[in-house]
Amino acid sequence: MAVSISLEGKRILVTGSARGLGCAFAEAATEAGARVIIADILEDEGRATAQRLGTEFVAVDLADPESVSSCMESVVGHLGGLDGLVNNGA
């Protein structure tokens, strides 16, 4: 039995979302109506995923605190805030 969830208008950041499970999370959130930001260290793949899903991409290296801060500033600046985070990055 499929469950339908609406995320209409929610602003969500998904880290580690250039491919694999993170990409699936981003795709599901987008399909549920959320405004999603794709964030990953894999810039080329991340941009391609964002383009395919009609979302935005922000580069992030989760091992670098300055990169994380810069990512959050970009995300909040672009979306005007944040309602949810899927921290899928390793």
Backbone as CSV, one residue per row, in Angstrom:
resi,resn,N_x,N_y,N_z,CA_x,CA_y,CA_z,C_x,C_y,C_z
1,MET,0.835,-1.170,0.000,0.000,0.000,0.000,0.885,1.240,0.000
2,ALA,0.736,2.072,-0.999,1.518,3.304,-1.105,0.922,4.382,-0.210
3,VAL,1.786,5.106,0.452,1.373,6.201,1.309,1.690,7.503,0.581
4,SER,0.728,8.382,0.504,0.924,9.669,-0.155,1.151,10.746,0.901
5,ILE,2.284,11.421,0.787,2.629,12.474,1.735,2.834,13.764,0.954
6,SER,2.276,14.848,1.453,2.474,16.139,0.813,3.533,16.932,1.571
7,LEU,4.503,17.387,0.833,5.519,18.285,1.384,5.424,19.636,0.695
8,GLU,4.252,19.935,0.181,4.018,21.153,-0.597,4.544,22.387,0.134
9,GLY,5.456,23.093,-0.542,5.987,24.335,-0.002,7.089,24.178,1.027
10,LYS,7.391,22.961,1.445,8.471,22.760,2.419,9.814,22.937,1.731
11,ARG,10.792,23.412,2.484,12.135,23.672,1.974,13.084,22.650,2.597
12,ILE,13.673,21.791,1.746,14.445,20.662,2.252,15.823,20.602,1.602
13,LEU,16.828,20.392,2.429,18.198,20.169,1.991,18.487,18.680,2.115
14,VAL,19.018,18.094,1.040,19.412,16.678,1.072,20.900,16.614,0.758
15,THR,21.711,16.228,1.744,23.152,16.082,1.517,23.426,14.692,0.959
16,GLY,24.538,14.566,0.251,24.896,13.282,-0.340,23.860,12.833,-1.354
17,SER,23.335,13.796,-2.114,22.186,13.492,-2.976,22.498,13.503,-4.465
18,ALA,23.776,13.448,-4.828,24.134,13.421,-6.243,23.733,12.099,-6.888
19,ARG,23.690,11.034,-6.086,23.367,9.707,-6.614,22.874,8.804,-5.487
20,GLY,22.464,7.630,-5.839,22.083,6.610,-4.862,20.892,6.980,-3.996
21,LEU,20.971,6.583,-2.736,19.877,6.785,-1.791,19.551,8.255,-1.587
22,GLY,20.559,9.109,-1.509,20.318,10.543,-1.352,19.544,11.109,-2.521
23,CYS,19.874,10.667,-3.723,19.149,11.087,-4.916,17.697,10.636,-4.832
24,ALA,17.470,9.422,-4.373,16.105,8.912,-4.226,15.317,9.733,-3.207
25,PHE,15.967,10.122,-2.101,15.303,10.985,-1.111,14.918,12.322,-1.739
26,ALA,15.855,12.918,-2.473,15.602,14.215,-3.116,14.481,14.104,-4.146
27,GLU,14.491,13.043,-4.918,13.455,12.840,-5.924,12.080,12.672,-5.279
28,ALA,12.003,11.883,-4.213,10.727,11.674,-3.522,10.214,12.977,-2.910
29,ALA,11.107,13.757,-2.304,10.696,15.028,-1.700,10.210,15.998,-2.768
30,THR,10.901,16.027,-3.894,10.493,16.902,-5.002,9.118,16.497,-5.518
31,GLU,8.920,15.200,-5.711,7.632,14.696,-6.192,6.505,14.980,-5.206
32,ALA,6.849,15.088,-3.907,5.846,15.372,-2.877,5.596,16.870,-2.725
33,GLY,6.252,17.691,-3.569,5.967,19.120,-3.577,6.968,20.006,-2.872
34,ALA,8.028,19.429,-2.338,9.028,20.231,-1.617,9.937,20.982,-2.572
35,ARG,10.475,22.079,-2.084,11.557,22.795,-2.764,12.848,22.203,-2.205
36,VAL,13.601,21.529,-3.054,14.748,20.733,-2.612,16.050,21.337,-3.121
37,ILE,17.066,21.287,-2.260,18.421,21.623,-2.664,19.242,20.339,-2.614
38,ILE,19.923,20.043,-3.721,20.843,18.914,-3.817,22.203,19.416,-3.326
39,ALA,22.812,18.731,-2.369,24.129,19.123,-1.871,25.031,17.893,-1.852
40,ASP,26.231,18.052,-2.407,27.141,16.911,-2.486,28.545,17.414,-2.774
41,ILE,29.525,16.582,-2.498,30.912,16.880,-2.850,31.155,16.572,-4.325
42,LEU,30.318,15.714,-4.909,30.418,15.340,-6.320,29.692,16.389,-7.156
43,GLU,30.423,17.418,-7.550,29.795,18.586,-8.179,29.160,18.291,-9.533
44,ASP,29.859,17.595,-10.415,29.291,17.316,-11.745,28.030,16.457,-11.640
45,GLU,28.106,15.398,-10.843,26.944,14.524,-10.669,25.813,15.254,-9.948
46,GLY,26.167,16.064,-8.970,25.160,16.824,-8.236,24.422,17.806,-9.119
47,ARG,25.165,18.509,-9.954,24.528,19.457,-10.886,23.617,18.724,-11.867
48,ALA,24.061,17.573,-12.356,23.247,16.791,-13.289,21.964,16.306,-12.618
49,THR,22.069,15.863,-11.379,20.895,15.405,-10.638,19.934,16.565,-10.398
50,ALA,20.474,17.695,-9.984,19.629,18.874,-9.740,18.917,19.302,-11.024
51,GLN,19.637,19.291,-12.128,19.022,19.677,-13.398,17.902,18.700,-13.771
52,ARG,18.163,17.411,-13.601,17.156,16.390,-13.923,15.899,16.548,-13.072
53,LEU,16.079,16.910,-11.799,14.941,17.044,-10.889,14.323,18.442,-10.898
54,GLY,14.971,19.384,-11.581,14.460,20.752,-11.603,14.664,21.467,-10.291
55,THR,15.784,21.162,-9.625,16.107,21.772,-8.335,17.428,22.526,-8.461
56,GLU,17.952,22.971,-7.331,19.234,23.677,-7.287,20.298,22.765,-6.685
57,PHE,21.555,23.073,-6.996,22.691,22.333,-6.447,23.590,23.269,-5.660
58,VAL,24.101,22.776,-4.530,25.102,23.488,-3.733,26.208,22.485,-3.397
59,ALA,27.443,22.861,-3.676,28.577,21.999,-3.341,28.808,22.034,-1.836
60,VAL,29.143,20.861,-1.274,29.457,20.796,0.149,30.425,19.647,0.409
61,ASP,31.389,19.906,1.268,32.296,18.884,1.778,31.998,18.788,3.270
62,LEU,31.304,17.743,3.677,30.855,17.622,5.064,32.000,17.461,6.058
63,ALA,33.214,17.196,5.577,34.378,17.104,6.460,35.002,18.469,6.733
64,ASP,34.504,19.499,6.051,35.057,20.843,6.165,34.007,21.788,6.763
65,PRO,34.185,22.205,8.029,33.197,23.078,8.668,32.890,24.351,7.885
66,GLU,33.897,24.939,7.242,33.657,26.147,6.454,32.764,25.856,5.252
67,SER,32.943,24.699,4.638,32.111,24.298,3.506,30.668,24.087,3.953
68,VAL,30.496,23.500,5.122,29.144,23.280,5.664,28.474,24.624,5.933
69,SER,29.190,25.547,6.536,28.634,26.882,6.803,28.261,27.597,5.514
70,SER,29.139,27.529,4.530,28.878,28.154,3.240,27.662,27.529,2.558
71,CYS,27.557,26.219,2.635,26.400,25.511,2.072,25.112,26.003,2.723
72,MET,25.099,26.084,4.037,23.883,26.504,4.746,23.519,27.939,4.403
73,GLU,24.511,28.822,4.306,24.236,30.202,3.916,23.604,30.251,2.529
74,SER,24.121,29.454,1.599,23.568,29.407,0.242,22.148,28.870,0.230
75,VAL,21.926,27.796,0.963,20.602,27.168,1.004,19.571,28.113,1.603
76,VAL,19.877,28.694,2.756,18.936,29.599,3.416,18.716,30.849,2.560
77,GLY,19.782,31.322,1.926,19.636,32.472,1.044,18.754,32.170,-0.152
78,HIS,18.894,31.004,-0.706,18.123,30.629,-1.882,16.663,30.312,-1.543
79,LEU,16.464,29.575,-0.459,15.106,29.133,-0.105,14.401,30.057,0.880
80,GLY,15.144,30.940,1.541,14.542,31.817,2.528,14.323,31.150,3.872
81,GLY,14.950,30.030,4.084,14.806,29.271,5.327,14.920,27.798,5.022
82,LEU,14.720,26.983,6.024,14.834,25.539,5.866,13.822,24.865,6.785
83,ASP,13.065,23.930,6.231,12.084,23.185,7.028,12.548,21.774,7.356
84,GLY,13.463,21.245,6.559,13.893,19.876,6.796,15.269,19.599,6.230
85,LEU,15.927,18.603,6.812,17.257,18.183,6.390,17.294,16.667,6.345
86,VAL,17.773,16.148,5.215,18.107,14.715,5.128,19.620,14.681,5.030
87,ASN,20.276,14.323,6.133,21.734,14.316,6.172,22.213,12.937,5.744
88,ASN,22.219,12.719,4.424,22.586,11.443,3.858,24.075,11.350,3.528
89,GLY,24.773,12.476,3.530,26.196,12.476,3.199,27.007,11.737,4.236
90,ALA,28.092,11.111,3.781,28.919,10.316,4.693,29.978,11.172,5.355
